[in-house]
Amino acid sequence: MTLKAQISEDMKSAMKAGDKDRLKVLRLMLAAIQQIEIDKRIELDDSGVLGVLDKMVKQRRDSISQFKNGGREDLADIELAEITVLKTYLPEQLGEAEVDKIIDQAIKDSGAESIRDMGKVMGQVKAKAAGRADMGAISAKVKERLGAA
């Protein structure tokens, strides 16, 4: 079963169970997926769906920080609950050691020597870690390593 079909089935289950909070998030997920499919006129595969879900998690993290800065803990809690539902569909996140290993391997494989080679390194890292790690944090680590190299 594809990830999109799984989300659809879970939405039906949430409707039957009367789980309104989970249902709301599942509907948002399907709407975001369908919006991209309509805009690009393509059928998203599992990796495309994971990209959409990853983007939704990032948006919610940004919202949480803004809500906390604005003193709106109630809204931050809602966003945090939505992230919890979204993460159930994302693959297990990579640990710090695994991320470091992937970065080291990508630098070695690409022969990167300076910050000018960052694109080569990030291309390889993204292929291995997309959806399983925060690419912003990875980018900062790669810059740090290539700047020091």
Backbone as JSON, one array per atom type, in Angstrom:
{
  "sequence": "MTLKAQISEDMKSAMKAGDKDRLKVLRLMLAAIQQIEIDKRIELDDSGVLGVLDKMVKQRRDSISQFKNGGREDLADIELAEITVLKTYLPEQLGEAEVDKIIDQAIKDSGAESIRDMGKVMGQVKAKAAGRADMGAISAKVKERLGAA",
  "N": [[0.85, -1.18, 0.0], [0.57, 2.2, -0.86], [1.98, 5.2, 0.57], [0.3, 7.39, 0.44], [-2.19, 6.13, 0.09], [-2.32, 4.82, 2.52], [-2.54, 6.97, 4.3], [-5.01, 7.91, 3.52], [-6.64, 5.71, 4.22], [-6.24, 5.73, 6.98], [-7.43, 8.13, 7.55], [-10.12, 7.53, 7.11], [-10.48, 5.69, 9.17], [-10.06, 7.34, 11.38], [-12.25, 8.99, 11.12], [-14.37, 7.2, 11.61], [-13.74, 6.51, 14.24], [-14.1, 8.87, 15.52], [-12.08, 10.64, 16.12], [-11.28, 13.67, 16.17], [-9.12, 15.52, 16.19], [-6.9, 14.13, 15.08], [-8.05, 13.48, 12.63], [-8.32, 16.02, 11.48], [-5.62, 16.72, 10.98], [-4.87, 14.65, 9.23], [-6.53, 15.22, 7.07], [-5.46, 17.7, 6.31], [-2.95, 16.83, 5.47], [-3.58, 15.17, 3.25], [-4.77, 17.12, 1.63], [-2.61, 18.83, 1.1], [-0.95, 17.11, -0.33], [-2.57, 16.5, -2.55], [-2.82, 19.07, -3.61], [-0.26, 19.62, -4.58], [-0.08, 17.59, -6.48], [-2.05, 18.39, -8.27], [-1.14, 20.95, -9.01], [1.34, 20.36, -10.25], [0.59, 18.46, -11.99], [1.03, 15.68, -11.71], [1.37, 12.33, -10.37], [2.12, 11.75, -7.13], [4.76, 9.79, -5.82], [5.83, 7.61, -3.13], [8.2, 8.83, -2.13], [7.85, 11.46, -2.94], [5.56, 12.13, -1.48], [6.6, 11.89, 1.1], [8.34, 14.04, 1.03], [6.53, 16.18, 0.97], [5.29, 15.84, 3.47], [7.48, 16.19, 5.15], [8.04, 18.85, 4.67], [5.74, 19.97, 5.75], [6.14, 19.41, 8.45], [8.39, 21.01, 8.96], [7.24, 23.55, 8.56], [5.48, 23.64, 10.7], [7.25, 23.54, 12.85], [8.52, 26.02, 12.56], [6.32, 27.66, 13.02], [5.78, 27.0, 15.69], [8.0, 28.11, 17.05], [7.56, 30.8, 16.52], [5.04, 31.19, 17.71], [5.69, 30.67, 20.39], [7.48, 32.75, 20.88], [5.7, 34.81, 20.72], [4.2, 34.4, 22.93], [2.1, 32.58, 22.87], [1.38, 29.86, 23.92], [-0.69, 28.01, 23.79], [-1.37, 27.8, 21.08], [1.06, 26.88, 20.13], [1.13, 24.37, 21.29], [-0.88, 23.06, 19.86], [0.24, 22.95, 17.31], [2.41, 21.34, 17.89], [1.13, 18.93, 18.51], [0.15, 18.34, 15.99], [2.54, 17.87, 14.63], [3.29, 15.5, 15.86], [1.43, 13.68, 14.82], [2.07, 13.86, 12.1], [4.7, 12.86, 12.1], [4.33, 10.15, 12.43], [4.12, 9.11, 9.93], [6.49, 9.56, 8.71], [9.79, 8.34, 7.96], [12.0, 6.74, 10.38], [14.0, 8.98, 12.2], [17.4, 9.91, 11.57], [20.21, 9.31, 13.66], [22.59, 11.42, 15.43], [25.24, 10.48, 15.1], [24.96, 8.86, 12.84], [24.28, 10.76, 10.91], [26.62, 12.31, 10.87], [28.38, 10.39, 9.87], [27.34, 9.95, 7.28], [27.76, 12.5, 6.18], [30.58, 12.68, 6.31], [31.28, 10.57, 4.58], [30.16, 11.5, 2.18], [31.68, 13.8, 1.73], [34.18, 12.66, 1.37], [33.69, 10.94, -0.87], [32.99, 12.79, -2.86], [35.21, 14.29, -3.08], [35.46, 16.78, -1.99], [36.87, 19.9, -1.13], [36.65, 22.52, -0.35], [34.4, 25.2, 0.57], [33.22, 25.76, -1.8], [32.58, 23.38, -2.93], [30.28, 22.54, -1.79], [27.75, 22.05, -2.91], [28.03, 19.62, -4.3], [28.49, 17.85, -2.18], [26.16, 18.17, -0.62], [24.25, 17.24, -2.41], [24.78, 14.5, -2.48], [24.38, 13.85, 0.22], [21.73, 14.54, 0.59], [20.42, 12.65, -0.97], [20.74, 10.38, 0.56], [19.74, 11.03, 3.09], [17.33, 12.37, 2.97], [14.24, 13.36, 4.29], [14.73, 11.99, 6.57], [16.27, 13.41, 8.24], [17.02, 16.7, 9.5], [17.53, 18.87, 7.04], [18.47, 21.46, 7.08], [20.03, 21.62, 9.4], [21.93, 19.76, 8.7], [23.1, 21.02, 6.51], [24.34, 23.18, 7.79], [26.27, 21.79, 9.26], [27.8, 20.69, 7.19], [28.8, 23.02, 6.01], [30.37, 23.95, 8.11], [32.31, 21.9, 8.29], [33.47, 21.98, 5.73], [34.39, 24.55, 5.67], [36.31, 24.49, 7.61], [38.0, 22.71, 6.49]],
  "CA": [[0.0, 0.0, 0.0], [1.35, 3.42, -0.91], [1.85, 6.07, 1.74], [-0.91, 8.2, 0.22], [-3.34, 5.25, 0.36], [-2.32, 4.58, 3.96], [-3.08, 8.18, 4.93], [-6.44, 7.91, 3.19], [-7.27, 4.69, 5.06], [-6.2, 6.21, 8.36], [-8.43, 9.19, 7.65], [-11.41, 6.86, 7.26], [-10.5, 5.11, 10.51], [-10.22, 8.45, 12.33], [-13.66, 9.43, 11.02], [-15.19, 6.21, 12.31], [-13.42, 6.54, 15.67], [-14.46, 10.17, 16.05], [-10.84, 11.31, 16.54], [-11.34, 14.92, 15.38], [-7.8, 16.16, 16.06], [-6.13, 13.34, 14.11], [-8.74, 13.63, 11.35], [-7.97, 17.34, 10.94], [-4.25, 16.67, 10.46], [-4.87, 13.77, 8.06], [-7.14, 15.97, 5.96], [-4.46, 18.68, 5.88], [-1.92, 16.09, 4.75], [-4.1, 14.8, 1.92], [-4.98, 18.34, 0.86], [-1.29, 19.3, 0.64], [-0.49, 16.16, -1.35], [-3.4, 16.7, -3.74], [-2.51, 20.38, -4.17], [0.97, 19.49, -5.39], [-0.39, 16.76, -7.64], [-2.83, 19.2, -9.21], [-0.28, 22.02, -9.54], [2.4, 19.82, -11.11], [-0.05, 17.48, -12.88], [1.71, 14.4, -11.57], [0.96, 11.48, -9.27], [3.28, 11.65, -6.24], [5.12, 8.49, -5.28], [6.08, 7.69, -1.69], [9.24, 9.81, -1.81], [7.24, 12.78, -3.09], [4.67, 12.32, -0.33], [7.48, 12.14, 2.24], [8.82, 15.43, 0.89], [5.43, 17.06, 1.38], [5.11, 15.7, 4.92], [8.65, 16.8, 5.77], [7.84, 20.3, 4.56], [4.7, 20.32, 6.7], [6.75, 19.39, 9.78], [9.21, 22.22, 9.05], [6.36, 24.7, 8.71], [4.96, 23.63, 12.05], [8.34, 23.91, 13.76], [8.66, 27.47, 12.46], [5.16, 28.24, 13.7], [5.94, 26.81, 17.13], [8.94, 29.11, 17.57], [6.91, 32.11, 16.45], [4.0, 31.23, 18.73], [6.33, 30.77, 21.71], [8.0, 34.12, 21.0], [4.54, 35.68, 20.89], [3.5, 34.07, 24.18], [0.89, 31.81, 22.59], [1.69, 28.45, 24.18], [-1.83, 27.2, 23.38], [-1.24, 27.54, 19.64], [2.26, 26.07, 19.96], [0.76, 23.0, 21.66], [-1.66, 22.5, 18.75], [1.21, 22.65, 16.25], [3.21, 20.2, 18.36], [0.28, 17.75, 18.35], [0.11, 18.05, 14.55], [3.84, 17.27, 14.29], [3.26, 14.13, 16.35], [0.69, 12.88, 13.83], [2.86, 13.85, 10.86], [5.89, 12.03, 12.25], [3.99, 8.73, 12.34], [4.22, 8.71, 8.53], [7.85, 9.78, 8.25], [10.71, 7.28, 8.41], [12.71, 7.02, 11.62], [15.04, 9.99, 12.03], [18.77, 9.47, 11.74], [20.9, 9.81, 14.84], [23.69, 12.35, 15.19], [26.4, 9.73, 14.6], [24.67, 8.42, 11.47], [24.36, 11.95, 10.06], [28.04, 12.63, 10.72], [28.97, 9.35, 9.0], [26.88, 10.24, 5.91], [28.46, 13.71, 5.73], [31.98, 12.33, 6.09], [31.35, 9.74, 3.38], [29.86, 12.35, 1.02], [32.85, 14.67, 1.5], [35.24, 11.79, 0.85], [33.32, 10.47, -2.21], [32.94, 13.88, -3.82], [36.52, 14.93, -3.14], [35.26, 18.19, -1.62], [37.99, 20.49, -0.41], [36.32, 23.85, 0.16], [32.97, 25.53, 0.62], [32.73, 25.78, -3.19], [32.14, 22.02, -3.27], [29.16, 22.2, -0.92], [26.65, 21.51, -3.71], [28.3, 18.2, -4.56], [28.32, 17.12, -0.92], [24.75, 18.2, -0.23], [23.52, 16.37, -3.33], [24.94, 13.11, -2.02], [23.78, 13.72, 1.55], [20.27, 14.61, 0.45], [19.97, 11.38, -1.51], [20.76, 9.36, 1.62], [19.12, 11.44, 4.35], [16.09, 13.14, 2.77], [13.09, 12.9, 5.06], [15.16, 11.28, 7.78], [17.07, 14.33, 9.04], [16.79, 18.11, 9.21], [18.53, 19.25, 6.04], [19.06, 22.75, 7.49], [21.09, 21.31, 10.35], [22.98, 19.07, 7.95], [23.76, 22.05, 5.72], [25.23, 23.92, 8.7], [27.4, 20.91, 9.59], [28.64, 20.58, 6.0], [29.51, 24.3, 5.89], [31.39, 23.97, 9.16], [33.39, 20.97, 7.94], [34.17, 22.42, 4.53], [35.06, 25.81, 6.01], [37.48, 24.11, 8.41], [38.89, 21.85, 5.7]],
  "C": [[0.9, 1.24, 0.0], [1.1, 4.27, 0.33], [0.58, 6.93, 1.64], [-2.16, 7.38, 0.52], [-3.45, 4.97, 1.86], [-2.91, 5.77, 4.71], [-4.58, 8.25, 4.71], [-7.2, 6.9, 4.06], [-7.32, 5.13, 6.53], [-7.2, 7.34, 8.59], [-9.82, 8.59, 7.85], [-11.56, 6.28, 8.66], [-10.71, 6.19, 11.56], [-11.65, 8.98, 12.31], [-14.56, 8.5, 11.81], [-14.99, 6.26, 13.81], [-13.8, 7.86, 16.32], [-13.27, 10.95, 16.59], [-10.67, 12.59, 15.71], [-9.97, 15.56, 15.18], [-6.95, 15.45, 15.01], [-6.73, 13.5, 12.72], [-8.37, 14.96, 10.69], [-6.59, 17.32, 10.3], [-4.19, 15.79, 9.21], [-5.49, 14.46, 6.85], [-6.17, 17.02, 5.41], [-3.38, 18.01, 5.04], [-2.4, 15.74, 3.33], [-4.32, 16.02, 1.04], [-3.66, 18.86, 0.3], [-0.77, 18.41, -0.48], [-1.26, 16.4, -2.65], [-3.12, 18.04, -4.4], [-1.28, 20.31, -5.06], [0.71, 18.65, -6.63], [-1.15, 17.54, -8.7], [-1.93, 20.26, -9.85], [0.74, 21.49, -10.54], [1.87, 18.81, -12.13], [0.7, 16.16, -12.91], [1.07, 13.61, -10.44], [2.2, 11.3, -8.39], [3.5, 10.21, -5.8], [5.43, 8.67, -3.79], [7.15, 8.72, -1.33], [8.72, 11.23, -1.96], [6.32, 13.12, -1.93], [5.5, 12.6, 0.92], [8.03, 13.55, 2.21], [7.78, 16.43, 1.35], [5.27, 17.03, 2.9], [6.28, 16.34, 5.67], [8.52, 18.32, 5.77], [6.78, 20.77, 5.56], [5.25, 20.35, 8.13], [7.6, 20.64, 9.98], [8.35, 23.46, 9.28], [5.83, 24.78, 10.14], [6.03, 23.99, 13.08], [8.56, 25.41, 13.75], [7.52, 28.17, 13.2], [5.29, 28.14, 15.21], [6.87, 27.87, 17.71], [8.31, 30.5, 17.56], [5.82, 32.25, 17.51], [4.59, 31.39, 20.13], [6.9, 32.16, 21.93], [6.87, 35.11, 21.24], [3.74, 35.38, 22.15], [2.22, 33.28, 23.98], [1.18, 30.31, 22.7], [0.56, 27.53, 23.72], [-1.74, 26.83, 21.9], [0.0, 26.68, 19.35], [1.97, 24.61, 20.28], [-0.02, 22.31, 20.55], [-0.71, 22.09, 17.61], [2.05, 21.42, 16.62], [2.43, 18.89, 18.22], [0.2, 17.34, 16.87], [1.42, 17.4, 14.09], [3.87, 15.81, 14.71], [2.55, 13.22, 15.36], [1.49, 12.77, 12.55], [4.04, 12.88, 10.95], [5.58, 10.53, 12.19], [4.12, 8.21, 10.92], [5.61, 8.91, 7.95], [8.74, 8.64, 8.72], [11.43, 7.72, 9.68], [13.86, 7.98, 11.33], [16.42, 9.41, 12.3], [19.36, 10.07, 13.01], [22.05, 10.72, 14.44], [24.9, 11.65, 14.58], [26.19, 9.29, 13.15], [24.77, 9.59, 10.49], [25.82, 12.31, 9.8], [28.73, 11.65, 9.77], [28.6, 9.61, 7.53], [27.61, 11.45, 5.35], [29.92, 13.39, 5.42], [32.16, 11.53, 4.8], [31.12, 10.57, 2.12], [31.04, 13.27, 0.7], [33.97, 13.85, 0.86], [34.93, 11.39, -0.6], [33.36, 11.58, -3.26], [34.29, 14.57, -3.98], [36.46, 16.4, -2.79], [36.42, 18.7, -0.79], [37.67, 21.84, 0.18], [34.82, 24.05, 0.12], [32.38, 25.57, -0.79], [32.18, 24.43, -3.63], [30.9, 21.6, -2.48], [28.0, 21.57, -1.7], [26.81, 20.03, -4.0], [28.01, 17.37, -3.31], [26.84, 17.05, -0.55], [23.9, 17.33, -1.14], [23.59, 14.92, -2.89], [24.26, 12.89, -0.68], [22.26, 13.68, 1.44], [19.71, 13.29, -0.07], [19.86, 10.31, -0.43], [19.93, 9.72, 2.84], [17.81, 12.18, 4.19], [14.93, 12.52, 3.55], [13.45, 12.22, 6.36], [16.02, 12.15, 8.67], [16.73, 15.76, 8.62], [17.89, 18.6, 8.28], [19.17, 20.6, 6.37], [20.22, 22.53, 8.45], [22.25, 20.62, 9.64], [23.79, 20.08, 7.13], [24.75, 22.84, 6.58], [26.47, 23.08, 9.05], [28.36, 20.8, 8.39], [29.44, 21.87, 5.81], [30.66, 24.37, 6.9], [32.58, 23.09, 8.79], [34.19, 21.45, 6.73], [34.91, 23.74, 4.77], [36.33, 25.53, 6.77], [38.49, 23.31, 7.59], [39.89, 22.64, 4.9]]
}
